[in-house]
Amino acid sequence: MGKCHSCFKETNDSYCRSCLQKLFNGKKISHILSFTRPEFNEQRMNKSDQLSISGVQVKYSAKLEKKELLLTEEGGRYIIKPIPYGSFLYMESIPANEHLTMQIANLVFDINTPPNGIMFFKDGGIVYVVKRFDVLENGNKLLQEDFVQLANRSEENAGKNYKYDYSYEEIAELMKRYVAAYPVEIEKLYSLIIFNYLICNGDAHLKNFSLLRNEQFGDYTLTPAYDLMNTRIHINVEPDTALELFKDDFITEEYKAGSKYTRTDYLELGSRIGIKKDRAEKIISRFTSKEEKVIEKVNQSFLLDELKSRYIELVTERRDRLQK
């Protein structure tokens, strides 16, 4: 018996019944794509202007046609991410890393994520596939605005680091301006910020948080989480967080003493963005109390064995900081 290429459960098929329903509308899809990486690259190069989705990592639009995922110029309901090109460490494991991290977010910590899974080119290369949350079944596209747009920042008006020269506290201030259900949605943002720290995602910048407009009611809520990854596996030297926690260069005494964010810093952030201390304590404790479940998912994943132990080691270190 094999494992589901989405949630890791034991199954005789490529995906368990539940994941087939969520990811492929119940259609029985194989985890093997119908084309090779060279064939994919050729098609991508021929249609790159139409198929490429903005972002640093290689992303392409795809649609479900009968029982296959195919690249498409329009009407795509999926994003597929093969192994990217570049000079980072363990590039071949980036799709497996993103898939694992998204699954941990959802299955272990109940963070809302879009359905996603692992597929392989016919010649063996691994691919991460995720269902788009901004496109409805009828093809209508929901209005999604990331926090670069909401903050009105660009390279022209804020410099090359426009996605990074900001703080999570300021993101919360923007949410207070645009989100009517702020008390509910701010706890989701807070949870996601803590998760990104725990999981060593050093690239959770402004574009990786977005609001979605509800077609029926016209209000805004946080989108499902996306682009989650343990980046420290691929980049040895990077900041612990993509953005500063606090605005105005504020730092806690604890941070001054150790130059690392700890539980005290995240409690301070919670207080500053309107989350009561007992709620903030409870949220942080949720992320420090499920080590065994995290380890289980890592060991079930498609990561290389040598990276599984590294992933666990990195997350354990962050968990220890959050417990202090």
LINGI-V305484 format. One record per residue. N is the residue number from 1. SS is DSSP state (~ for helix, > for strand, _ for the rest). OMEGA is omega as a letter, one per 40 degrees, with the letter a starting at -180 (* if undefined). NEAR is the number of other ideal C-beta (glycine too) atoms within 12 Angstrom. Layout:
BEGIN
N_SS_OMEGA_NEAR ; N_SS_OMEGA_NEAR
END
This chain:
BEGIN
1___i_9 ; 2_>_i_18 ; 3_>_i_25 ; 4___a_33 ; 5___i_39 ; 6___a_41 ; 7___i_35 ; 8___i_32 ; 9___i_24 ; 10_>_i_13 ; 11_>_i_21 ; 12___a_13 ; 13___i_23 ; 14___a_30 ; 15___i_36 ; 16___a_27 ; 17_~_a_20 ; 18_~_a_19 ; 19_~_i_35 ; 20_~_a_29 ; 21_~_a_18 ; 22_~_a_25 ; 23_~_a_37 ; 24_~_i_36 ; 25___i_20 ; 26___i_17 ; 27___a_21 ; 28___a_22 ; 29___i_35 ; 30___i_22 ; 31___i_36 ; 32_>_i_23 ; 33___a_35 ; 34___a_23 ; 35___i_27 ; 36___i_19 ; 37_~_i_25 ; 38_~_i_16 ; 39_~_i_20 ; 40_~_a_33 ; 41_~_i_23 ; 42_~_i_14 ; 43_~_i_26 ; 44_~_a_28 ; 45_~_a_17 ; 46_~_a_14 ; 47___a_20 ; 48_~_a_19 ; 49_~_a_11 ; 50_~_a_18 ; 51_~_a_28 ; 52_>_i_22 ; 53___a_27 ; 54___i_15 ; 55___a_20 ; 56___a_20 ; 57___a_32 ; 58___a_30 ; 59___i_31 ; 60_>_a_38 ; 61_>_a_34 ; 62_>_i_39 ; 63_>_i_27 ; 64_>_i_29 ; 65_>_a_18 ; 66___a_14 ; 67___a_19 ; 68_>_i_23 ; 69_>_a_36 ; 70_>_i_27 ; 71_>_a_38 ; 72___i_27 ; 73___a_19 ; 74___i_15 ; 75___a_22 ; 76___i_31 ; 77___a_32 ; 78_>_i_39 ; 79_>_i_38 ; 80_>_a_46 ; 81_>_i_37 ; 82_>_i_38 ; 83___a_30 ; 84___i_28 ; 85___i_15 ; 86___a_15 ; 87___i_9 ; 88___i_24 ; 89___i_22 ; 90___a_29 ; 91_~_a_24 ; 92_~_a_26 ; 93_~_a_33 ; 94_~_i_40 ; 95_~_i_40 ; 96_~_i_42 ; 97_~_a_46 ; 98_~_i_45 ; 99_~_i_45 ; 100_~_a_46 ; 101_~_i_48 ; 102_~_i_43 ; 103_~_i_43 ; 104_~_i_44 ; 105_~_a_39 ; 106_~_a_31 ; 107_~_a_30 ; 108_~_a_31 ; 109___i_34 ; 110___i_20 ; 111___a_34 ; 112___i_25 ; 113_>_i_36 ; 114___i_33 ; 115___a_34 ; 116_>_a_43 ; 117_>_i_46 ; 118_>_i_43 ; 119_>_i_39 ; 120_>_i_30 ; 121___a_27 ; 122___i_19 ; 123___i_18 ; 124___a_17 ; 125___a_31 ; 126_>_a_36 ; 127_>_i_42 ; 128_>_i_44 ; 129_>_a_43 ; 130_>_i_43 ; 131_>_a_36 ; 132___i_34 ; 133___a_27 ; 134___i_29 ; 135_>_a_27 ; 136___a_18 ; 137___a_14 ; 138___i_10 ; 139___i_15 ; 140___a_14 ; 141_>_i_19 ; 142___i_25 ; 143___i_23 ; 144_>_i_28 ; 145_>_i_26 ; 146_>_a_30 ; 147_~_i_38 ; 148_~_i_31 ; 149_~_a_21 ; 150_~_i_29 ; 151___a_31 ; 152___a_17 ; 153___i_26 ; 154___i_17 ; 155_~_a_13 ; 156_~_a_9 ; 157_~_a_12 ; 158_~_i_17 ; 159___a_13 ; 160___a_12 ; 161___a_18 ; 162___i_22 ; 163___a_29 ; 164___a_27 ; 165___a_23 ; 166___i_36 ; 167_>_i_29 ; 168_~_i_39 ; 169_~_i_33 ; 170_~_i_29 ; 171_~_i_44 ; 172_~_i_38 ; 173_~_i_25 ; 174_~_i_34 ; 175_~_i_36 ; 176_~_i_22 ; 177_~_a_17 ; 178_~_a_28 ; 179___a_33 ; 180___a_19 ; 181___a_20 ; 182_~_a_26 ; 183_~_i_19 ; 184_~_a_20 ; 185_~_a_33 ; 186_~_i_35 ; 187_~_i_30 ; 188_~_i_33 ; 189_~_i_43 ; 190_~_i_43 ; 191_~_a_33 ; 192_~_i_39 ; 193_~_i_46 ; 194_~_i_42 ; 195_~_i_42 ; 196_~_i_44 ; 197_~_i_41 ; 198_~_a_46 ; 199___i_45 ; 200___i_38 ; 201___a_42 ; 202___a_28 ; 203___i_37 ; 204___a_42 ; 205___a_34 ; 206_~_a_32 ; 207_~_a_31 ; 208_~_i_37 ; 209___a_43 ; 210_>_i_37 ; 211_>_a_34 ; 212_>_a_32 ; 213_>_i_24 ; 214___a_20 ; 215___a_17 ; 216___a_9 ; 217___i_11 ; 218___i_13 ; 219___a_19 ; 220_>_i_29 ; 221_>_i_31 ; 222_>_i_41 ; 223___i_33 ; 224___a_30 ; 225_>_a_37 ; 226___i_42 ; 227___i_40 ; 228___a_39 ; 229___i_42 ; 230___a_46 ; 231_~_a_36 ; 232_~_i_33 ; 233_~_a_39 ; 234___a_35 ; 235___a_25 ; 236___a_14 ; 237___i_11 ; 238___i_22 ; 239___i_24 ; 240___i_34 ; 241___i_37 ; 242___i_33 ; 243___i_37 ; 244_>_i_29 ; 245___a_41 ; 246___i_29 ; 247___i_22 ; 248___i_13 ; 249___i_12 ; 250___i_19 ; 251___a_23 ; 252___i_25 ; 253_~_i_12 ; 254_~_i_20 ; 255_~_i_26 ; 256_~_a_15 ; 257_~_a_14 ; 258_~_a_17 ; 259___i_14 ; 260___i_25 ; 261___i_35 ; 262___a_32 ; 263_~_a_32 ; 264_~_a_28 ; 265_~_a_37 ; 266_~_i_44 ; 267_~_i_30 ; 268_~_i_27 ; 269_~_i_41 ; 270_~_i_33 ; 271_~_a_24 ; 272_~_a_28 ; 273___i_35 ; 274___i_24 ; 275___a_32 ; 276___a_17 ; 277_~_a_19 ; 278_~_i_13 ; 279_~_i_22 ; 280_~_i_31 ; 281_~_a_24 ; 282_~_a_20 ; 283_~_i_35 ; 284_~_a_38 ; 285_~_i_22 ; 286_~_a_24 ; 287_~_i_37 ; 288_~_a_28 ; 289___a_19 ; 290___a_23 ; 291_~_a_24 ; 292_~_i_15 ; 293_~_i_24 ; 294_~_i_36 ; 295_~_i_22 ; 296_~_a_21 ; 297_~_i_35 ; 298_~_a_37 ; 299_~_i_21 ; 300_~_a_28 ; 301___i_39 ; 302___i_36 ; 303___i_35 ; 304___a_23 ; 305_~_a_15 ; 306_~_i_15 ; 307_~_i_28 ; 308_~_a_28 ; 309_~_i_17 ; 310_~_i_25 ; 311_~_a_39 ; 312_~_i_31 ; 313_~_a_22 ; 314_~_a_34 ; 315_~_i_39 ; 316_~_i_23 ; 317_~_i_24 ; 318_~_i_36 ; 319_~_i_31 ; 320_~_i_17 ; 321_~_a_30 ; 322_~_i_36 ; 323_~_a_20 ; 324___*_22
END
